[in-house]
Every structure is written in C-alpha cells, then in structure tokens.
C-alpha cells in the first residue's frame, strides 16, 4: 500500500512558488483553474514568475493587466485566454514544433522550477493520471524540481504515459470542479461539410488518421461512415471520433505500430468524450515527443494528416499561427504530421481550409500578410482542400501551383488571383 495522502490547502501548495521561478502549467481540458486563481492572488508579492505552457482554456487569471509585473507569459502555443497578453507586450511566444517542446525541459534550455498539473485521484496502487492531456505534461512532471498536483475526481483516468505515483508530487490539493469542455462541431458550416466530403474521397480503407483542431476535422469524420478499418495516431482528437468507434469503422486493426489502440497526446471536447476515454484501455495517451515524431508517424501506412490554416499563398506557403503580426495560435504539431504523412507509405498530408473567412476574405492570397509566419513550407505541401475541390501541389512548379489553387478559391476571388498570378509569373493568359 502507498502512504496515506496528506492533502494541503491551495494556499499552502502555491506558497512554494517564488519570484523568478519558471512554472509549467498543464493545459487544454486539464488547465488547473483553481491553482491559477490562487496563484494570481499572490500578484502583489511575486515578481517575474515565468509561465510556460501550450493551450490553456477557461479563465486563467494570471493574464490580467494587474498581474503583468508578477507573471510573465512565455507561451509555446497561443490560445484564446492569453492572446491579448502576448499581442500587447505582456507576454511572449516561442515558435517550436510540438514534438520538440519536451527537449526544452530535458536539455535544460527551459529548466522548470515548478509544474502545476491536474490529475485524477490515486488508485489503490497510489497512481494518479494526467487525464486527457499527457502531451508535454509528462516531460514537465519528469523534469520539474517541484510538482504541485490539483487532484480532481472529474479528471478521467487514462492509459499510456499518463500515470504518476502520488509520492512524486511535492504537494497535493483536492479540488472538485468540471474540467474544460469545447464543442468544435456546434457551428459546422455547409462549406466545412463539403470539405469533409472532398477529404473523405481521399481517405482509403485501412488509413491511419491524424486530425488537427477545429470544426473541419469533425466535419471530415462525419463523412467517413462508409469507410472500413481505419486507425488513429493523432496529436489530439475530439468527439467526432466516438461514433466511428461505436460503429467499428475505427478499430486500429491494420496499424503497423500500436495496433488495436488509438494513440494521441491529448483529447479535447465534451464531458461525454471524457467519460468515453475514462479507464478505456483502447486509448493510449503518450508523451508528445513520441506521438508527434515524424519517424514514428511514418511507420504506419496510409497516414492521412488533416490540418488547417489561416491563409495560403499562390506558391503553397501555409500560415497557420498568425494573422500578419498578430499571434493567433502556434506552430503546434502541423509540420510534425505533414512530414510524417508525406513519408508514410501511401500517406496524404492535407491542408483543409474554407475558401473565405467568416468575414468574406479570401484565404488563398497572392502574398501572405506582412509579418505572417510560415508554419508549413511550400516544399512540404501536397494536398490543399477547400469546399470547391482538391489541389494537388506535390511536384508542381510555381505557376502550376498557382493555377491549381485558383481553381479551388472562391469564384468571386479568382479573377483577382489570376491577375496577381499573371503579374508575378509574367503570364499572358491563364
């Protein structure tokens, strides 16, 4: 039997954080809101505490203007709660492939003084689970000098690399609150459904799927009901997978590695999704430096990687993390899977975008906005899909790429794109 757990108050646990510390914050559904609320409460006594993380959800408190002197945000992926801080100078952004973030901790490039995580209660053997977000949290816990756990009975117990013995924690706080939920499929548009249909035609039976974040992946999944024997090896997944599991469309039978298991770094969606993965041995939540390693990804045949973008230029350069100089998200795992899928036997790396934004601005553009970041280079892009069709860019020269992309742009934008193409490539006709 493991030693009896001695829970402490949140105030007592957080008191160990000192000025100048670098603190890791668990992310996505497991963002530890209670710990962050109390940490923000120490804003008058702390100075220059550096906070590192990927996607945070909910009210994180430490991002507020009155906390700017106490806490410095250093995000490795910019989610909604911290966009204002990062874009107004109260925070910074580290562009990095998701697969390489654990190396920052392991090689002491960003040594961690403290890690704040949210976990399930210990089982009879004393093991807690990192729940729905193993991703970079596993490496953070392994390398941080001091680990504070918020123990929450609403965190699902997941299998894989998520298990941590209670004796590894320096302080444990018991706090019962809902973990964060997101409904990506709530407002799926007709355009996104059409994109899903186009991509479904590219997906062969026995393919291994990777889905990025957002509505389009769930739209794609809703169009795969006539497929057979699909597998999943993905950075993340959401509710759209569950109906395909229940119909045995996704069964992972033909994967080369981890057959019969869905492999992922984290899950984000509804409470029903969290209940589905709770103590479900068909899911393996693994360290992101393994899940997102292109050399690992390529070992499965027919990897179909589906990711989105903010805009793409006529040569195929993909901006997925910024709107001009405005930092919107991050590099994340897009390039990890775009490259892994390209190297997979029969693999298909796909960039899926609606032809226009919700405000009617074309996503296919002559030039990326000034200051925009290139997440996926034009040399890595193979398939681009909009509601108007599929452009296959691999092996095409710049002029051919431009023509292919114009054909899947919004009809009202094609004339302007053709004019830009003629001017850039000295064409007299298209």
N, C-alpha and C positions, 0 to 999 in steps of 0.2 A: 504493500500500500504506500501511496505517496504521502508526504507530510500534510497535515491539515492546512488548508488555505487560510491565510490571515489577510483578509481584505482591509484596505485602508480607505480613508476618505479621498475624494478627488483633490481636495486642497492639499492634503499631505503628500499625495503622489506627485502633483505638479510642483510642489515646493523644491524638488530636487533640481529643477531646471534653473540654470544660472545665466547671467548676462554673458554674451559671447558664445554660447553653445550653438552647435548646429543640430537641429532637431528634424528627424524624418516624421512625416505624417502619413498614416495609412489612408488610402484613397478609395474612390468610386463608392459603391454601396456601403463600404465599411468606414467611411470618413467618421472619425470619433468626435461627434459634435459636442458631447458633454465635456470631454477633455479640452477641446479648443475654447469652449465658453469660459472655462475656469482659467485657462492659460491667458486669454485676453484680459481677464480680471486682474492680472498682475502687471498690466501695461505701465503702471506708474513706478514700479520698482525694477523692471528689467530693461536692458538696453542691448541692442544689436544681437538679438537672438535670430539666427538664420534658419528659415523654414524651407525644407526641400520636400518635394512630392511630385506625383503626377496628378491625374484628375481628382479634384476634390468636389464634393457635392453638398448641397444644403448651405446653411448659414455658417460660415467658418469663423466669424467674429474677428479674427486676427488681421483681416484685410482692411479694417476700417481706418479712416484717416487718423483718428486719435491714437491708433496703435502703431503708427509709422515709425516712431522713434524706438519703440520697444522691439518690433519684429521686422525683419527684412525677408520678404518673399523671394525665393530663388527657385522658380518653377521649372520642371523638366517637361511639363505639358500644361498648357494654359486652359483651364476650364472656366465656366461662367463666373463662379464666385470670386476669382482673382483677376479677371481681365482688366477691370478698372485700375487695380493697383499696379499691374505690370505695365499698362499703357500710359500711366500718369507719373511714372518715375518712382513709385513706392515699392517697386518690385523688379525683378529681372527674369529673363527666360534663358534656359540653356538648350540650344538645339542639339539633339542627340538621338540616335536610333534607340528605340526602346530596349532592344536586345543588349545594348552596351551599358545601360544605366547601372546594373549590378557591379560592373567593373569599377565605376567611380567609387563605390563603397569598399570593394575588396582590395583595391590598389591604393587606398588612402588618398585618392585625388579629392574626394569629398568625404573625409572621415566623419563618422556620425558619433556625436556625444550621447544623444538620446533618440530613441524610437518610440513613437506613440502609435499603438495598434489597438484594434478592436477585435476581440476573439470570442469564440463560443465558450461556455463553461467547461471545466475539465471533466473528462470521462472518468470511469472507475480506475483507469491506469494513470490518471493525472495529466492527460494530454488535452490541450486546447487546440482549436482550429482557427486559422486565419480566415475562414469562411469563404466568401465569394471573391476575395481579392488576394491572391497569392503573389501574382505579378512580380514587383520589385520588393514587396514587403518581406519575402523570405530572406533575401540577402541583407535587407536592412536590419532585421532581427539578429541575423547571424553575426553582424559586424559592429553593431552599436555597443557602446560602452555601458549604457543604461537603458533598459527596456521597460516601458510602462504599458500595462495592458488594461483596456476597458473591457471587462467581462460582461457579455450581454447575451441573455438566453434567446434573443431573437436573431442572433448570428447563426446561420446554418453550419452544420458540421460537414466539411467537405474532405474528400480523399486526395491523396497525392503528396505534394510537398508542403501541405498546409499545417501539419501537426507540430506543435511546440509544447514541450513539457512545462508544467506550471512552475517548476523550480528555476526555469530560465528567466523568469520575469523578476525584476527587482522590486516592482510594486504592482499590485492588482487592485483595481477599483470595480466594484459590482454596480452596474447601471443598466437598467432595463428600459430600452427605447427602440422604436422602429428603426431599422436601417433604411437607407435611402432607396427610393424607387424612381424609375423612369419609364415612361410609355413611349417608345420610339414609333410604334405603329398607330398612334392615336390619330394622326393627321396625314396619313399616306395619301398622296395626290394621284390623279389619273396618270400624270406623266411618270411618276415613280413606279406605278403598276406596269406601265408599258415598258419601262426599263427592265423591270423584273422579268417580263416575258421574253425580251431580247436575250437577256443573260441566261435564262432557263434553256434556251435553244443551244447555247454554247456548252452547257453542263452535260457531260456524258454520264451514264450509269457508272457506278463504282468510282466516281470522282471523290477527292478529299477537299472539303470546303474550308475557306477562311473568309470571315465577314468582318468588315470594319464596323464603325459605329454609326448609328443614324437610322433613318426610315428606309433607305434603299435596300440595305441587307434584308430587313424583314419583308419588304416587297418581293425581293428575289425568292426568299424561302417560301412565300405563299404560292409561288408559281412552279414549285418543284414536286407537286403532289403526284405526278405520273412517273417520277423517276424511281430508280431502284438501287439499293445497296450503296448509299452514299456514306462518306465518313466525314469527320470533323477534326481538324487540327488548326486551332484559331487562337489569336491573341485574346479575343473575347467573344461572347455570344449573348444573345438576349432571348426574349420569349418566342421569337419566330421559329426556333428550333424544336420546341416542345411538341407541336402537332406532328412533326416529321418523325420524332422518336416514337410517338404513340402509334403511328401507322407503319412502323418498321421500315420507313424509307431511309432514315439514317440509322444504321446499325454497326458501322465501322468494321464490317466483316473483311473488307479487302484492303485495308490499310497495311502498308509494309511495316510500320512501327506503331506500337500500341494498338494492335488490332482489338476490336470489341470495346474500345474505350474512346470517349470524347476527350480530347486534350485541349486545355485552354489555360490562359493566365488569370482571367477574371470573368465574372458574369455580372451583367447589369440589366435590370428590368423590373418586373413586378414582384410582389410578395409570392405570387403563385410560382414564379420561376425559382425563387429562393427555396421554397418548400420542395420543389421538384428535385433540386440538387442536394438537398439535405440528406446526409448519410446514404447517398446514392453511389454505389461502387462503379457504376458505368461511366463516371466522370473522374478525370484526373486533372486537378488544378496544380500546375507545375511552375517552377521558377521561370521567369520570363527569359533569362539568358539561355535557356534550353528551348522553350516553346518557340521563340522568335529567331533562333539561329538558322540562317538560310541553309547551312549544311545539313541541319536536321530536317527542315521543311522539305527539301528536295528529295529526301529518301522515300516519301510517299509518292506514288504515281498519280498523274492526273490532278495535281493540285490546282484548284480554281480559287484565286485570290481576288476578292471583290472589295475595292476601296473607292472612296470618293475624293472630291477635290473642290476647291473654291473657284479656280479658273485654270484653263489650259490654253497655251498659245498655239499658233498655227504650225509650229515645229514639233509640238508634243511635250513641251516643258510643263510640268504639273506643279502648281502652287496649291498646297493643301493646309498650310498652317497660318497664313496671314492674309489680310486684305490691305494690299500696299504695305505700309509700315505698321499698320495696326495688327498686333499679335493676337490672333484669334484662338489658336489651339497649339499644336506642336507637331514635330516630325513623327512621333509615335512609332508604330510598327509598320507603316505602309511600305517603306523600302525593304524591310526585312522580308515581307511576304511577296512583294512584287518580284524580288530577285529569287527567292526560294521557289516560287511558282514557275518562273521562267526556266529554272534549272531542272525542275521536275519533269520526268518523262511524260509527255502529253499534257504538261501543265499550261495554264492560261492565266496570266496576270491581267486583271481588268480594272480600269478606272471608269467608274459609273457616275455620271452627273446629269442633272436636268439641263436642258439647253439654255435655260434662263434662270435667274434668281427669282425669288418671290416678288421682287420689285421690277421685274421685266428686263434686267440687264443680262446681256449675253455672257455665258460662262466660257465660251470659245472666243478668244480675243486675238487680235493681231500681235499684241505685245502684252506681257504681264505688267501689272501696275508697278509704278516706280516703288522700289523698296520691297517688293514681294519676294518671298523665299521660294526657291525651287526645292521641293521635297523629293520628287521623283524626276530624274533627268530624262531628256528625250531619248537617250540611248536605252533606257530601261522600259519604256512604254511599249506595250504590244497592242492591247485592245482598249479602245475608248467607246463607251456606250452612252447614248442619250435616248430619249423617247423616240427619236427619229431614225435610229438604226445603230449599226456597229461599224466603226472604223478600225481597220487592222493596219497598224503603222510599222510593224516589225519588218525591217529590210527595205523600207521605202525611203526615197530621198526627200529633201525638204519640200520640194514642190509637190510631190505626190502626197505627202502627209497633209499639206495644206488643203489640197483638193478633197482628200478623204474626210477631213474634219469639217470642212464647209458643208459637205453633203449631209452631215448629221446635226448641223447647227439649226437654230430656229429659222424657219423660212424667211421671216422678216429681217433677219440679220445677215443673210447670205450675200446680198448684194454688196453691203459694206465690207464684208470679209473678202469677197472676191476682188474688190477694188484694192484693198490692202495687199492682197496676195500678188496682184499684177505689179504693183509698185515695188514691192520688196524683191520679187524674183524676176522682174523685167519681162513679164509675160504680156503678150498682145491679146491673148484670148484664153479663156479657161476651158 
